[in-house]
Amino acid sequence: MISTVLVANRGEIACRIFRTCRESGIRTVAVHSDADENALHARVADAAVRLPGTASADTYLRGDLIVKAAIAAGADAVHPGYGFLSENADFARAVRDAGLVWIGPPPEAIEAMASKTRAKELMGIAPLDRVTEADLPVLVKAAAGGGGRGMRVVRRLVDLEAELTAARAEAASAFGDGEVFVEPYVENGRHVEVQILADTHGTVWALGTRDCSLQRRHQKVIEEAPAPGLSPRLDAELRDTAVRAARAVSYVGAGTVEFLVGADGRAYFLEMNTRLQVEHPVTEAIFGVDLVALQLRIAEGHALDNDLPRARGHAVEARLYAEDPAQGWAPQTGRLHRLAVPDGIRLDTGYTDGDDIGVHYDPMLAKVVAHAPTRAEAVRRLAGALERAAIHGPVTNRDLLVRSLRHEEFTSARMDTGFYDRHLTDLTVPAPDPLAPLAAALADASAPARSRFGGWRNLPSQPQLKRYAMAGEEHEVRYHHTRTGLAADGVRVVHADATRVVLEADGVQRRYEVARYGDRVHVNATTLTVLPRFPDPTAQHAPGSLLAPMPGTVVRVAEGLTEGARVEAGQPLLWLEAMKMEHRITAPATGTLTALNAEPGRQVEVGALLAVVEGDAE
C-alpha cells in the first residue's frame, strides 16, 4: 500500500492530486522552485522540498533532484502530474530504480508513445521529411511534451526554417528535448480524444470521448465530454483505435489517445499522451469516477472492474488564464486578490486569494467545470458561473470564455480548431457595462474614509468628478451628494455602500458588487482603473516605441540587428519568453531602428522600452 506520494509538479495539478491523496489517507510531499516557495501546492502538502532556482530546467525538469527529494521526505511513490517530466521515460526509470512506486505507465510504453515521431511510426504513419509547396500548410510539433509548446503552423515555405528554430528552442525550454517534426495540417478539423485507463491485469478501459477543438496557440481552452455530434461508427472507431494503441505498448495507468477529425468525418491519429490530461475532470464528471484515485489503485496492483462505469450527462470545462486575448494572448501578472465561483461548480486551481501570479510558469489560473444532464444545460451553466465569478486581479480570458460558450457555432456543436482564427476579433470587442464607472464612483464615495474626510457636507450640491479607464477608453462620471444620500443624473441611486451599489435606470434595478484594490476596481465582471484627475504629461513614449507587453526574459534578438538597421513592417526583431511561451516582437512599420535596449538574457518588466522604430515618412 502507498503511504506517501511526492508530486513531481506544481500548481493546479499538484493541488488536485493532493486532494485525492488526503481523501485516501495518503501523506503528500510537494517540490517547489524558489519562485514557488509560497505557492499553494507547497503550502497544502504535508511536506515540501525546495528545488533551488526558478527556471524549469533547474527545478521541475531536474529528475535527479526530485528523486532525492522523494527519498529525503520519506515518500514511497511519485506522481508526475502532467507536463514537465510526466512523459520522460528516464525519469520513470530513475524513480523505479530508487525503489519508489511510479504512478504512471511503464518506461517502455512512455518511450514508445511519448515521442510523437515514434508513436506515429508505431501506428504506421510517417512524418514529412521533405516539405514542398504542395504539402502546405504544415504543422511543426515538439516530439516530446504537449500543451501547444514547440508548435507552429507554417503556411509559407520561406518561413519553415525560422519556425523550426523557434519550435526547437521552445520545446527544449519546456521539456528539455528540442526534437521537432513536421506533419500535414488539417484545416478546420475537430480535436477529439479518448481517455484510456489500463491495469496490470490486462483490462483496458476507453472512458468515452472528449472534444477539445477550441484552442489558442494550439493549447486547449474549452473541453467537453462526450464529444458531441460523432456518429456511432466514428465513436466506436476512435475508442477501438485507442484501446489498440494501449495494448500495442502494454500500457498501464491513465493516458489519452488524440485524433483530428476532418470535415469529411475521417479521423487522423495525432498522438498518445502517456499521462493524466488537464481536461480529465470532464471525464470524471460524466462517469462519476476519480481518475487519480484509480491511478493510485492501479499502481498498488489492483484490477479494474471488467465492466465500464456508465456515462451520465454532459460536462464542460473552461481554462481560466491570466492573459489578454485582445493583445495576442499576452500573459498577465500580479496579485490575485479573489477567485470564487458559484456553488455547485468545480474549481481546480493552484491559487488562492492573495497569491501572486509570476512570470515563470503557465498562466492558467484555474479550470472551471460544469456538469448537467444535457450539453445545452452544461454549457449554459458554465457560462453563467463564469459570468458571476469573482475574479479580482490581473486581466483574464473570462469574457472570451463566456462569449465562446454562448457563440452559436459552439452551442450548435459546429466548432473546429479554427474557431478563434475566425472569431477572435469579434469575441474580444469590448462590451463593458456603461453604468460600471458610476457604480465604482458611488462605492468609492460611500467608503467610510470618504464620508468622514471628503468635505462634501458643507457643499451638498457641488458635483463630484471621477475618471476611470475601462476597456481601453477613458470615462468621466459625475455625481453629487444630497441631504438623503448620493445622486446622479439619469439614474436613481437605490443603495450605495463601499462594496455594493444598486442603480435603477428605465425602471430596472441592477446590483453591482464592487471591490477596490489600489487603483484597480472590479465591478461585477468589469474591471476599471482609477485615473488621476490631471493626467501626467510626461508619461509619453516616442512614436514607434516597442514596449514589453509582459514581464519576461529576452531570449533572442534577430541576427545582425543593430541600431541604425533598416527594418520592414512585421519583421521579427526579438523574442521574449514569459510563462513558458515565446512571444515575438515585430517592427510596427517599415523604417529605421533608432534604439535597441534588448539583449539575450535581459529580464524586463511590463512596459519596458525594448526598441524604437522610426517609420519612413509617407
Secondary structure, 3 states (H helix, E strand, C coil): CCCEEEECCCHHHHHHHHHHHHHCCCEEEEEECHHHCCCHHHHHCCEEEECCCCCHHHCCCCHHHHHHHHHHHCCCEEECCCCCCCCCHHHHHHHHHCCCEECCCCHHHHHHHHCHHHHHHHCCCCCCCCCCHHHCCEEEEECCCCCCCCCEEECCHHHHHHHHHHHHHHHHHHHCCCCEEEEECCCCCEEEEEEEEECCCCCEEEEEEEEEEEEECCEEEEEEECCCCCCHHHHHHHHHHHHHHHHHCCCCEEEEEEEEECCCCCEEEEEEECCCCCCHHHHHHHHCCCHHHHHHHHHCCCCCCCCCCCCCCEEEEEEEECEEHHHCCEECCEEECEEECCCCCEEEECCCCCEEECCCCCCEEEEEEEEECCHHHHHHHHHHHHHHCEEECCCCCHHHHHHHHHCHHHHCCCCCCCHHHHHHHHHCCCCCCCCHHHHHHHHHHHCHHHHHHCCHHHCCCCCEEEEEEECCEEEEEEEEEECCEEEECCEEEEEECCCEEEEEECCEEEEEEEEEECCEEEECCEEEEEECCCCCCCCCCCCCEEECCCCEEEEEECCCCCCCCEECCCCEEEEEEECCEEEEEECCCCEEEEEECCCCCCEECCCCEEEEEEECCC
